[in-house]
């Protein structure tokens, strides 16, 4: 992987793996607050939480300064560089902090208390990308749209077209296998 993202391991000398969360936000401070509360309550402790703010104008910086001061690493970018730009910045900061794993998410994610513990428990090597499954807060329905099958023969295909997603194959959470390979 580029930019020094190689060398991630689940365990180092038998010690617990260090993990940093990276959250990208833009003008959704209520959702961000819910997301950060869930991250800070994980049963597997996070080494650090990096919040990358894409130039929000809704009081996000004030929220961080009052409610999450000294609990998260906050950076407000001078302009909105989009999700990819925010994740790039946050992942670079996490890698520079020396963690072994980086957990990335949007500001509208609310991780269950044991989500990170489950991800670390499932990580069997340094060649893994683990994707927790999204479930609706409203009705508990499976909402995960991540692709499990890609059409690699047609390089210029619109996202989601002719690809198989988790929720298109599995009718509900109970039908999901514990590990699903792409």
Secondary structure, 3 states (H helix, E strand, C coil): CCCCCCCCCCCECCECCCEEEEEEECCCHHHHHHHHHHHHCCCCCCCEEEEEECCCCCCHHHHHHHHCCCCCEEEECCCCCHHHHHHHHHHHHHHHCCCCEEEEEECCCCCCCCHHHHHHHHCCCCCCCCCCCCECCCCCCECCCCEEECCCCCCCCCCCCCCEEHHHHCCCHHHCCCCCCC
